[in-house]
């Protein structure tokens, strides 16, 4: 489990109380890193920190901080305190986020706004708060977690994809900005991962989305620990863009080089899913319109 390249490194992981963030913290602690996990105030944060201390190498410091990443003054105060306590930072892992899956016209505006705030502004707030410290230090790595839906999108994920595409655009600009000061910036894309967040997402997921995902040969469900292992490999690597796994690398390549084909396949799968589930559930939002949706052109 441990990767000794992180021994003695100082790392902050946002979204560290559960899912991939928790798995990242456990791997880093076992490798001998000093780890700070950040999440909103919930019982899971303290519990996760305790789990990390149980596997941590001797001398490793494991701390946790409760903060809402949407509250910039609170994030800035947290960043100053963690920097002082650790005496610097070698790796900032911006990992927090969640998905609200629904057709746009059925989604509550407040849910959409919160998702965009956490998934986009949360990353920006963390990077802004640590940027002055990192530039003075003149070294370090920042890795921002996006998603496979950060380079392609499907029915039900329009708002979520917007948040994940925004993370990539932010990372691209930050790559140059912080790169001038010796800081390495990267992003990582991964697909469906078995986490508590996925369970919450699945509770309200439209039937058509279930149909498309269950039949897709590229929708491999990974464990949080497997994704964490791949994220840390990306953090220690040289690439800016890091699709994690063969399935993600293939769809990443196809979305760039064969976008028209990818859209036609996605549209075909959606029409089939809507046709199946509108028979079982006539109230499926937009069923009549979607079954007659025209194919897209071959253009980019």
C-alpha positions in Angstrom: 0.0 0.0 0.0 2.8 2.4 0.9 4.7 4.3 -1.7 8.0 5.5 -0.2 8.3 8.5 -2.6 5.9 10.3 -0.2 7.9 9.6 2.9 8.4 12.8 4.8 6.3 14.8 2.3 3.7 17.3 3.6 0.3 16.8 1.9 -3.1 18.4 2.2 -6.1 16.4 0.9 -9.5 18.1 0.6 -12.6 15.9 0.7 -10.5 13.7 3.0 -13.2 12.3 5.3 -14.6 9.7 2.9 -14.2 8.1 -0.5 -11.2 8.8 -2.6 -10.0 11.5 -0.2 -9.9 9.1 2.7 -8.2 6.5 0.6 -5.5 9.0 -0.4 -5.0 9.9 3.2 -4.6 6.3 4.2 -2.0 5.6 1.5 -0.1 8.8 2.2 0.0 8.1 6.0 1.2 4.5 5.4 3.9 5.9 3.2 5.2 8.2 5.9 3.8 11.5 4.8 2.5 14.3 7.0 -1.1 14.5 6.1 -3.8 17.1 6.7 -7.3 16.1 5.6 -9.9 18.8 5.1 -13.7 18.5 4.9 -16.8 20.2 6.3 -17.5 19.5 9.9 -18.8 16.0 10.1 -18.1 13.0 12.3 -16.4 11.2 9.4 -13.5 13.7 9.4 -12.3 12.9 12.9 -12.9 9.2 12.3 -10.9 9.2 9.1 -8.0 11.0 10.8 -7.9 8.3 13.4 -7.8 5.6 10.8 -4.8 7.3 9.2 -3.0 7.6 12.5 -3.4 3.9 13.0 -1.5 3.1 9.8 0.9 6.0 9.8 4.6 5.5 9.9 6.4 6.5 13.0 6.8 10.3 13.3 4.2 11.1 10.6 1.9 14.0 11.6 -1.8 13.5 10.8 -4.1 16.4 11.4 -7.6 17.3 10.3 -9.3 20.7 9.7 -13.0 21.3 9.4 -13.7 23.9 6.7 -16.3 24.7 4.0 -14.3 25.2 0.8 -16.9 27.6 -0.4 -16.0 30.0 2.4 -12.8 31.7 1.2 -11.9 33.5 4.5 -12.2 30.2 6.3 -10.1 28.4 3.7 -7.4 31.2 3.8 -7.2 30.9 7.6 -7.0 27.1 7.4 -4.2 27.3 4.8 -2.2 29.8 6.9 -2.5 27.5 10.0 -1.6 24.3 8.2 1.4 25.9 6.5 2.7 27.1 9.8 2.1 23.7 11.5 3.7 21.7 8.7 6.4 24.3 7.9 5.4 24.1 4.2 3.5 21.9 1.8 4.8 19.5 -0.9 1.5 18.4 -2.4 -2.0 20.0 -2.5 -4.7 17.5 -3.6 -7.9 19.3 -4.5 -10.2 16.4 -4.4 -13.6 17.5 -3.0 -16.7 17.4 -5.1 -20.1 15.8 -5.7 -22.6 15.1 -8.5 -26.2 16.0 -8.7 -27.6 13.9 -11.6 -30.8 15.1 -13.3 -32.1 16.7 -16.4 -31.5 20.4 -16.1 -35.2 21.4 -16.1 -35.9 19.1 -13.1 -32.8 20.1 -11.0 -33.3 22.6 -8.1 -31.4 25.8 -8.7 -30.0 25.7 -5.2 -28.6 22.2 -5.8 -27.0 23.2 -9.0 -25.4 26.3 -7.5 -24.0 24.4 -4.5 -22.5 21.8 -6.8 -20.8 24.5 -8.9 -19.6 26.3 -5.8 -18.0 23.1 -4.2 -16.7 21.6 -7.4 -15.3 24.8 -9.0 -14.9 27.6 -6.4 -13.8 25.1 -3.8 -10.8 24.2 -6.0 -10.1 27.8 -6.8 -10.3 28.9 -3.1 -7.8 26.2 -2.0 -5.4 27.1 -4.7 -5.7 30.8 -4.1 -5.2 30.4 -0.4 -2.0 28.3 -0.8 -0.6 30.1 -3.9 1.3 32.8 -2.0 2.9 30.3 0.3 3.8 28.0 -2.6 5.3 30.8 -4.7 7.5 31.9 -1.8 8.6 28.3 -1.2 9.4 27.9 -4.9 8.4 24.3 -5.1 5.5 21.9 -4.7 2.8 20.1 -6.7 -0.9 20.9 -7.1 -3.2 18.2 -8.4 -6.8 19.1 -9.2 -9.3 16.2 -9.5 -11.7 16.4 -12.4 -13.6 13.5 -14.0 -14.1 11.7 -17.2 -17.1 14.0 -17.4 -14.6 16.8 -17.5 -13.9 16.1 -21.2 -17.2 14.5 -22.3 -20.8 14.6 -21.1 -24.1 12.8 -21.2 -27.7 13.2 -20.4 -28.3 14.2 -16.7 -24.7 15.5 -16.2 -24.8 18.9 -17.9 -24.3 20.9 -14.8 -21.8 18.5 -13.2 -19.8 18.3 -16.4 -19.7 22.1 -16.5 -18.1 22.1 -13.1 -15.5 19.5 -14.0 -14.7 21.2 -17.4 -14.2 24.4 -15.4 -11.7 22.6 -13.1 -9.6 21.6 -16.2 -9.7 25.2 -17.6 -8.6 26.5 -14.2 -5.8 24.0 -13.9 -4.6 24.9 -17.4 -4.2 28.5 -16.5 -2.8 27.8 -13.1 -0.2 25.5 -14.8 1.5 28.5 -16.4 0.9 30.9 -13.5 2.4 28.7 -10.8 4.8 27.0 -13.1 6.7 30.3 -13.4 7.5 29.9 -9.6 8.6 26.2 -9.8 5.3 24.6 -8.8 4.0 21.7 -10.8 0.2 21.7 -11.6 -1.7 18.7 -12.9 -5.2 17.4 -13.3 -6.6 13.9 -13.0 -9.7 12.3 -14.6 -11.4 9.2 -13.4 -14.7 7.6 -13.9 -17.2 5.8 -11.6 -15.8 5.0 -8.2 -17.4 3.1 -5.3 -17.8 5.8 -2.7 -20.5 7.1 -0.3 -20.9 9.9 -2.7 -21.8 7.5 -5.5 -24.4 5.9 -3.3 -26.0 9.3 -2.7 -25.8 10.1 -6.4 -27.4 6.8 -7.3 -30.4 7.3 -5.0 -31.9 9.9 -7.4 -30.3 9.0 -10.7 -32.7 9.0 -13.6 -33.5 5.5 -15.1 -32.1 6.5 -18.5 -28.8 7.3 -16.9 -28.7 4.0 -15.1 -29.4 2.3 -18.4 -26.6 4.0 -20.3 -24.0 3.5 -17.6 -24.9 -0.1 -16.9 -24.5 -1.0 -20.6 -21.4 1.0 -21.4 -18.2 -1.0 -21.8 -16.2 2.0 -20.7 -18.0 2.6 -17.4 -15.8 0.4 -15.2 -16.5 0.9 -11.4 -13.2 1.2 -9.5 -12.6 1.1 -5.7 -11.6 4.3 -4.0 -8.3 2.7 -3.1 -7.5 1.8 -6.7 -8.3 5.4 -7.8 -6.2 6.8 -4.9 -3.2 4.7 -6.0 -3.6 6.1 -9.6 -4.0 9.7 -8.4 -0.8 9.5 -6.4 1.0 8.0 -9.4 -0.2 10.9 -11.4 0.9 13.4 -8.7 4.4 12.0 -8.8 4.5 11.8 -12.6 5.3 14.3 -15.3 2.0 14.6 -17.2 -0.4 17.5 -16.9 -3.4 15.6 -18.1 -3.9 12.2 -16.3 -6.8 10.0 -17.4 -6.7 7.2 -14.9 -7.0 3.7 -16.4 -7.2 2.3 -20.0 -10.9 3.0 -20.2 -10.4 6.7 -19.3 -7.4 7.0 -21.6 -9.4 5.6 -24.5 -12.4 7.9 -24.0 -10.0 10.9 -23.5 -8.4 10.2 -26.8 -11.6 9.5 -28.6 -13.3 12.6 -27.3 -10.5 14.7 -28.8 -9.9 12.9 -32.1 -13.3 11.4 -32.9 -15.8 13.8 -31.2 -18.5 13.3 -33.8 -18.4 9.5 -33.5 -18.4 9.7 -29.7 -21.6 12.0 -29.8 -23.4 9.7 -32.3 -22.7 6.7 -30.1 -23.8 8.5 -27.0 -27.0 9.8 -28.7 -27.8 6.3 -29.9 -27.4 4.9 -26.4 -29.6 7.6 -24.9 -32.4 7.0 -27.4 -32.3 3.3 -26.6 -32.3 3.9 -22.9 -35.2 6.4 -23.1 -37.2 4.0 -25.2 -36.8 1.1 -22.7 -37.5 3.1 -19.7 -40.4 5.3 -21.0 -42.3 2.0 -21.4 -41.8 1.2 -17.7 -42.0 4.8 -16.5 -44.2 7.1 -18.8 -43.4 10.0 -16.5 -39.7 9.9 -17.3 -38.9 13.6 -17.9 -38.6 14.5 -21.6 -39.2 10.9 -22.8 -41.2 11.8 -25.8 -38.8 14.5 -27.0 -35.7 12.4 -26.4 -36.8 9.3 -28.3 -37.0 11.5 -31.4 -33.8 13.3 -30.8 -31.9 13.8 -34.1 -28.3 12.6 -34.5 -25.6 15.2 -34.2 -23.4 16.2 -37.1 -19.9 14.9 -37.6 -18.4 18.3 -36.9 -16.4 19.2 -33.8 
